[in-house]
Amino acid sequence: MKKTRKASIKTMSAAALIGAVMFGTPVIADEVYDPTPTLDKMHAQNPALPQSEYSLSEFTPEDVTNLPEGTVVKYELKDVVKYYDKTNMELIDADQRVDGGEYIEVKTKESIAHYYNMEVKNPHSPVTNAEGQNTNVIGDFINNSVAINNSTGDIKTIIGDFINNEKGILMEGRNTTSQSIGSISGDFIGNKDNSIYIYGSRFNSNDFDKSIDSIAGNFYNNKDSVINNIYGNIGKISGNFVGNSSKDYGAAIKINVGGSIESIQGNFINNTASAGGAIYNHNYHGYIKEIKGLFVNNTATNWIGGAIYSWASTGDDVKSNVENIEGVFINNTAEDGGGAIYLGSNKSNSIKGYFINNSTTSSGYDYYKGGGAILLNNGIKLAPVKECPFPSIVTSLPG
């Protein structure tokens, strides 16, 4: 008979002593689920802004693996409490605890899918900003090939939802005049090939000709890297990244070859990619200054870094692959090494957080094997880690 009354429950403040690796005290923000379109929320606060050009009606699908075309999926992030079973080294529900067991209370989030039919009214037509305008773009973009193409101009603000587009916001044009976007805010749902794509040029050191000051919103069920940054500068990225996938790398955020991001903050849940299930940073120039968030059930299906993959060149012009990582990492998996995080660089890094039930099959060749939670490579430097009772939590490989 299962009993819970006498079970010994320890809080996460004791995590380092009996099972989870504790480096710091991250904060998990509360969430209030509201499926209202972005512009309708903002119109309610400021009637001068336009209302949304689509509406949603929730339904219960017969088969969630075969949804009707055009279905919009949003996710409610619900605060839940799980318990880490010290004996069996697994997370369980409250009713699975047994008399005499020792458990760690783990506060996390689970995603609950909601399915909607969408009625489209008069969405914003595609925008091509090719004349150097410094403008605002406000509206919903639905079922476009490219929603916004900022080819040579500047945009102050983009507000609205981007749903079922081939590409959302495009900034490219190498060796051209500089392009910038001040802020982007809204929901990005079901876009098929990069919701936000930057492809710029590198002038010198970490100086790139494309920039976005801030990106904020909910990012659900998008394909092929929600934010793809090649030689661009991005200030702050924040939001909920849930259920995104890529056959390539970094389902939520990808930097490839070069690019910089000052800050990434959010909830990253159920994202899947070949490597770097949520975030992929393969950087010869530029860096990510900080990553903070909750990472749950992210997967690297074919390689390393279940939640985060980061590698940087050893050149003097590269500050670091990621200077600071702080978060809660639960149930992330990688086919090869680094169930939660893979870091490869000779630069200094700081990692703070809780690591619980992250795993790897370690089926790859020796250079990328190991690190149930963290795999370090190329002589990477970390502050000493104390009280690390899990086997293969940290694996460090020489350069």
C-alpha positions as CSV (number, residue, x, y, z in Angstrom):
1,M,0.0,0.0,0.0
2,K,1.3,3.4,-0.9
3,K,1.5,6.0,1.9
4,T,2.6,9.6,1.8
5,R,2.1,10.8,5.4
6,K,5.5,9.7,6.8
7,A,7.6,10.2,3.7
8,S,10.7,12.3,4.2
9,I,10.4,15.3,1.9
10,K,13.3,17.7,1.4
11,T,13.1,21.0,-0.4
12,M,15.2,22.0,-3.4
13,S,17.5,24.0,-1.0
14,A,19.0,20.6,-0.1
15,A,19.3,19.5,-3.7
16,A,23.1,19.4,-3.7
17,L,23.1,17.0,-0.8
18,I,20.9,14.2,-2.0
19,G,20.6,14.0,-5.7
20,A,20.3,17.1,-7.9
21,V,23.4,19.2,-8.6
22,M,22.8,22.7,-7.1
23,F,24.9,25.6,-8.3
24,G,22.5,28.5,-7.5
25,T,18.9,29.5,-7.0
26,P,17.1,30.2,-10.2
27,V,13.6,31.6,-10.2
28,I,10.7,30.0,-12.2
29,A,8.1,32.7,-13.0
30,D,4.4,32.0,-12.6
31,E,2.4,31.7,-15.8
32,V,-1.3,32.7,-16.4
33,Y,-2.7,31.0,-19.5
34,D,-4.5,33.4,-21.8
35,P,-5.1,32.4,-25.4
36,T,-6.3,35.8,-26.5
37,P,-4.6,37.1,-29.6
38,T,-1.8,39.6,-28.9
39,L,-3.5,42.7,-30.5
40,D,-6.8,42.0,-28.7
41,K,-4.9,42.0,-25.3
42,M,-3.2,45.3,-26.2
43,H,-6.4,46.9,-27.6
44,A,-8.1,46.2,-24.3
45,Q,-5.4,48.3,-22.6
46,N,-5.1,50.9,-25.4
47,P,-8.1,51.3,-27.7
48,A,-5.9,53.3,-30.1
49,L,-4.3,50.1,-31.2
50,P,-6.1,47.9,-33.8
51,Q,-7.8,44.6,-32.8
52,S,-6.7,41.2,-34.0
53,E,-7.7,40.0,-37.4
54,Y,-8.4,36.4,-36.4
55,S,-10.4,34.6,-33.7
56,L,-10.0,31.2,-32.1
57,S,-12.5,28.6,-31.0
58,E,-11.2,25.7,-28.9
59,F,-12.1,22.1,-29.9
60,T,-11.1,18.6,-28.7
61,P,-9.4,16.6,-31.6
62,E,-10.1,13.0,-32.1
63,D,-6.5,12.3,-32.9
64,V,-3.8,14.7,-31.8
65,T,-1.3,13.1,-34.2
66,N,-3.5,13.9,-37.2
67,L,-4.9,17.4,-36.7
68,P,-7.1,19.2,-39.2
69,E,-5.2,21.5,-41.5
70,G,-4.8,25.0,-40.1
71,T,-5.2,23.9,-36.5
72,V,-3.6,26.4,-34.1
73,V,-2.0,24.8,-31.0
74,K,-1.2,26.8,-27.9
75,Y,0.2,25.6,-24.6
76,E,-0.8,26.3,-21.1
77,L,2.2,26.1,-18.8
78,K,1.0,24.8,-15.4
79,D,3.1,24.9,-12.2
80,V,3.5,21.4,-10.9
81,V,5.3,19.7,-8.0
82,K,7.2,16.5,-8.6
83,Y,9.4,14.5,-6.2
84,Y,12.9,13.2,-6.9
85,D,13.2,9.6,-5.6
86,K,16.7,9.3,-4.2
87,T,16.7,5.5,-4.2
88,N,15.5,5.0,-7.8
89,M,16.9,8.3,-9.2
90,E,13.8,9.3,-10.9
91,L,11.0,11.9,-10.8
92,I,7.7,10.7,-9.5
93,D,4.2,12.1,-8.7
94,A,3.1,12.7,-5.1
95,D,0.9,9.6,-5.0
96,Q,3.9,7.4,-6.0
97,R,5.8,8.1,-2.8
98,V,6.1,5.3,-0.3
99,D,6.5,5.1,3.4
100,G,10.1,5.6,4.5
101,G,11.4,7.0,1.3
102,E,13.5,10.1,0.9
103,Y,12.4,12.7,-1.7
104,I,13.3,16.1,-3.1
105,E,10.4,18.4,-3.8
106,V,10.9,19.7,-7.4
107,K,8.9,22.7,-8.7
108,T,8.6,22.6,-12.4
109,K,6.1,23.2,-15.2
110,E,4.2,20.9,-17.6
111,S,2.7,22.0,-20.9
112,I,-1.0,21.3,-21.6
113,A,-1.9,21.6,-25.3
114,H,-5.0,23.5,-26.4
115,Y,-6.4,23.1,-29.9
116,Y,-8.2,25.8,-31.8
117,N,-10.0,26.4,-35.1
118,M,-9.0,29.8,-36.5
119,E,-11.3,32.2,-38.3
120,V,-9.2,34.6,-40.4
121,K,-10.7,38.0,-41.0
122,N,-8.5,40.6,-42.8
123,P,-4.9,39.9,-41.8
124,H,-2.0,42.2,-42.6
125,S,-0.6,41.8,-46.2
126,P,3.1,40.9,-46.6
127,V,5.5,43.8,-46.0
128,T,8.6,44.5,-48.0
129,N,10.6,47.3,-46.4
130,A,13.1,48.1,-49.2
131,E,13.1,51.9,-49.2
132,G,14.9,52.6,-45.9
133,Q,11.8,53.5,-44.0
134,N,11.9,53.8,-40.2
135,T,8.4,52.7,-39.5
136,N,6.1,50.6,-37.2
137,V,4.4,47.4,-38.4
138,I,1.3,46.4,-36.4
139,G,-0.9,43.5,-37.5
140,D,-1.4,39.8,-37.8
141,F,0.4,37.8,-40.5
142,I,-1.2,34.5,-41.5
143,N,-0.4,32.0,-44.3
144,N,2.2,34.1,-46.1
145,S,5.3,32.9,-48.0
146,V,7.3,35.7,-46.3
147,A,5.4,37.9,-43.8
148,I,7.9,40.7,-43.4
149,N,11.0,41.2,-45.6
150,N,13.1,43.9,-44.1
151,S,15.6,44.0,-47.0
152,T,17.3,47.3,-46.6
153,G,15.3,49.4,-44.2
154,D,14.8,50.0,-40.5
155,I,11.6,49.1,-38.5
156,K,11.0,50.6,-35.1
157,T,8.4,48.1,-33.7
158,I,6.7,44.9,-34.9
159,I,3.5,43.9,-32.9
160,G,1.2,41.1,-33.9
161,D,0.9,37.3,-34.3
162,F,2.6,35.2,-37.0
163,I,0.7,32.0,-37.8
164,N,1.3,29.3,-40.4
165,N,3.7,31.3,-42.5
166,E,6.5,29.8,-44.5
167,K,8.8,32.4,-43.1
168,G,7.9,35.1,-40.5
169,I,10.4,38.0,-40.4
170,L,13.3,38.0,-42.8
171,M,16.4,40.2,-42.6
172,E,19.1,39.4,-45.1
173,G,21.3,40.9,-47.7
174,R,25.0,40.5,-47.1
175,N,27.4,43.4,-47.7
176,T,24.5,45.9,-47.9
177,T,23.6,48.9,-45.8
178,S,22.8,48.2,-42.1
179,Q,19.3,47.0,-41.2
180,S,17.6,47.2,-37.8
181,I,14.4,46.3,-35.9
182,G,13.8,47.9,-32.6
183,S,11.4,45.4,-30.9
184,I,9.3,42.3,-32.0
185,S,6.4,41.1,-29.8
186,G,3.7,38.6,-30.4
187,D,2.9,34.9,-30.8
188,F,4.7,32.8,-33.4
189,I,2.7,29.6,-34.1
190,G,3.1,26.9,-36.7
191,N,5.6,28.7,-38.9
192,K,7.4,26.3,-41.2
193,D,10.9,27.7,-42.0
194,N,12.3,30.1,-39.4
195,S,9.9,32.5,-37.6
196,I,12.7,35.1,-37.4
197,Y,15.7,34.9,-39.7
198,I,18.8,37.2,-39.8
199,Y,21.6,36.8,-42.3
200,G,24.1,39.6,-42.3
201,S,27.7,40.4,-42.7
202,R,30.6,40.8,-40.3
203,F,32.6,44.0,-40.6
204,N,35.2,43.6,-37.8
205,S,35.5,41.6,-34.6
206,N,31.9,41.2,-33.3
207,D,30.4,44.1,-35.4
208,F,27.5,42.9,-37.6
209,D,25.3,44.8,-40.0
210,K,21.9,43.5,-38.9
211,S,20.4,44.0,-35.4
212,I,17.3,43.5,-33.4
213,D,17.0,45.1,-30.0
214,S,14.4,42.7,-28.4
215,I,12.2,39.7,-29.2
216,A,9.4,38.7,-26.9
217,G,6.4,36.3,-27.2
218,N,5.1,32.8,-27.2
219,F,6.7,30.4,-29.7
220,Y,4.7,27.2,-30.3
221,N,5.0,24.3,-32.8
222,N,7.3,26.1,-35.2
223,K,9.7,24.2,-37.6
224,D,13.4,24.7,-38.4
225,S,14.7,27.0,-35.7
226,V,12.3,29.7,-34.4
227,I,15.1,32.3,-34.3
228,N,18.0,31.8,-36.7
229,N,20.8,34.3,-36.3
230,I,23.7,34.3,-38.8
231,Y,26.0,37.4,-38.4
232,G,23.4,39.5,-36.5
233,N,23.2,41.3,-33.2
234,I,20.2,40.6,-31.0
235,G,19.7,42.2,-27.6
236,K,17.2,40.3,-25.5
237,I,15.1,37.3,-26.3
238,S,12.4,36.3,-23.9
239,G,9.3,34.1,-23.9
240,N,7.9,30.5,-23.9
241,F,9.3,28.1,-26.4
242,V,7.2,25.0,-26.5
243,G,6.9,22.1,-28.9
244,N,9.2,23.5,-31.6
245,S,11.2,21.1,-33.8
246,S,14.0,21.1,-36.3
247,K,15.6,18.4,-38.4
248,D,18.8,20.5,-38.2
249,Y,20.0,22.2,-35.1
250,G,18.5,24.4,-32.3
251,A,14.7,24.1,-32.5
252,A,14.2,27.4,-30.5
253,I,17.3,29.5,-31.2
254,K,20.3,28.9,-33.5
255,I,23.5,30.8,-34.1
256,N,25.6,29.3,-36.9
257,V,29.0,30.7,-38.0
258,G,28.6,34.0,-36.3
259,G,26.3,36.3,-34.3
260,S,25.7,37.7,-30.9
261,I,22.8,37.6,-28.3
262,E,23.0,39.6,-25.1
263,S,20.3,37.7,-23.1
264,I,18.1,34.7,-23.5
265,Q,15.4,34.2,-20.9
266,G,12.4,31.9,-20.9
267,N,10.7,28.5,-20.6
268,F,12.0,25.8,-23.0
269,I,9.8,22.7,-23.0
270,N,9.5,19.8,-25.4
271,N,11.8,21.2,-28.1
272,T,13.5,18.7,-30.5
273,A,16.5,19.0,-32.9
274,S,19.3,16.9,-34.1
275,A,21.7,18.7,-31.7
276,G,21.0,21.5,-29.2
277,G,17.4,20.5,-28.7
278,A,16.4,24.1,-27.6
279,I,19.5,26.3,-28.2
280,Y,22.4,25.8,-30.7
281,N,25.4,28.1,-30.8
282,H,28.2,27.2,-33.2
283,N,30.1,30.5,-33.2
284,Y,33.4,31.6,-34.9
285,H,32.6,35.2,-34.2
286,G,30.3,36.7,-31.5
287,Y,28.9,35.1,-28.4
288,I,25.9,34.7,-26.1
289,K,26.3,36.6,-22.9
290,E,23.6,34.9,-20.7
291,I,21.0,32.1,-20.8
292,K,18.4,31.9,-18.0
293,G,15.4,29.7,-17.9
294,L,13.6,26.4,-17.3
295,F,14.5,23.6,-19.7
296,V,12.3,20.5,-19.6
297,N,12.0,17.5,-21.9
298,N,14.2,18.9,-24.7
299,T,15.9,16.4,-26.9
300,A,18.9,16.2,-29.2
301,T,17.8,13.3,-31.4
302,N,21.1,12.5,-33.2
303,W,24.0,14.1,-31.4
304,I,24.9,16.2,-28.4
305,G,23.4,18.9,-26.1
306,G,19.8,17.9,-25.2
307,A,18.9,21.4,-24.1
308,I,21.9,23.6,-25.1
309,Y,24.8,23.1,-27.5
310,S,27.5,25.7,-27.5
311,W,30.9,25.8,-29.2
312,A,33.0,28.8,-30.0
313,S,36.2,29.4,-31.8
314,T,39.3,29.9,-29.8
315,G,40.2,33.2,-31.5
316,D,40.9,36.3,-29.6
317,D,37.9,38.1,-31.0
318,V,35.5,35.6,-29.4
319,K,34.5,36.6,-25.9
320,S,33.0,33.2,-25.0
321,N,30.6,30.6,-26.3
322,V,28.2,31.4,-23.5
323,E,29.4,33.5,-20.6
324,N,26.7,32.6,-18.1
325,I,24.1,29.8,-17.9
326,E,21.5,29.7,-15.1
327,G,18.5,27.5,-15.0
328,V,16.6,24.4,-14.0
329,F,17.2,21.4,-16.3
330,I,14.8,18.4,-16.0
331,N,14.5,15.3,-18.2
332,N,16.5,16.6,-21.1
333,T,18.1,13.9,-23.3
334,A,20.8,13.6,-25.9
335,E,21.6,10.7,-28.2
336,D,25.3,11.1,-27.5
337,G,26.9,13.4,-24.9
338,G,25.6,16.2,-22.7
339,G,22.1,15.3,-21.7
340,A,21.3,18.9,-20.7
341,I,24.4,21.0,-21.9
342,Y,27.3,20.6,-24.2
343,L,30.0,23.3,-24.0
344,G,33.1,23.3,-26.3
345,S,35.6,26.2,-26.0
346,N,38.7,27.3,-24.2
347,K,36.8,30.3,-22.8
348,S,35.6,30.8,-19.2
349,N,32.0,30.0,-18.4
350,S,29.7,30.1,-15.4
351,I,26.9,27.5,-14.8
352,K,24.4,27.8,-12.0
353,G,21.2,25.7,-11.6
354,Y,19.5,22.4,-10.8
355,F,20.1,19.3,-13.0
356,I,17.6,16.5,-12.5
357,N,17.1,13.3,-14.5
358,N,19.0,14.5,-17.6
359,S,20.5,11.6,-19.6
360,T,22.4,10.4,-22.6
361,T,22.7,7.1,-24.4
362,S,26.4,7.7,-24.9
363,S,26.3,5.8,-28.1
364,G,28.7,8.2,-29.9
365,Y,32.4,7.9,-30.3
366,D,34.6,8.6,-27.2
367,Y,35.1,12.3,-27.8
368,Y,31.4,13.0,-27.4
369,K,30.4,10.4,-24.9
370,G,29.2,10.9,-21.3
371,G,27.9,13.8,-19.3
372,G,24.4,12.8,-18.2
373,A,23.8,16.5,-17.5
374,I,26.9,18.4,-18.7
375,L,29.6,17.5,-21.3
376,L,32.7,19.9,-21.4
377,N,35.2,19.9,-24.2
378,N,38.3,21.6,-25.4
379,G,39.7,22.5,-22.0
380,I,36.7,24.5,-21.0
381,K,36.9,26.3,-17.6
382,L,34.3,26.2,-14.9
383,A,34.3,27.1,-11.2
384,P,34.8,24.0,-9.0
385,V,31.6,22.0,-8.6
386,K,30.9,20.6,-5.1
387,E,28.6,17.9,-3.9
388,C,28.0,16.1,-7.2
389,P,26.6,12.7,-6.3
390,F,25.2,11.6,-9.7
391,P,27.5,9.5,-11.8
392,S,28.5,11.1,-15.1
393,I,26.9,14.5,-14.3
394,V,30.0,16.3,-15.5
395,T,32.4,14.9,-18.1
396,S,35.4,17.0,-19.1
397,L,37.4,16.1,-22.2
398,P,40.7,17.6,-23.2
399,G,41.2,19.7,-26.3
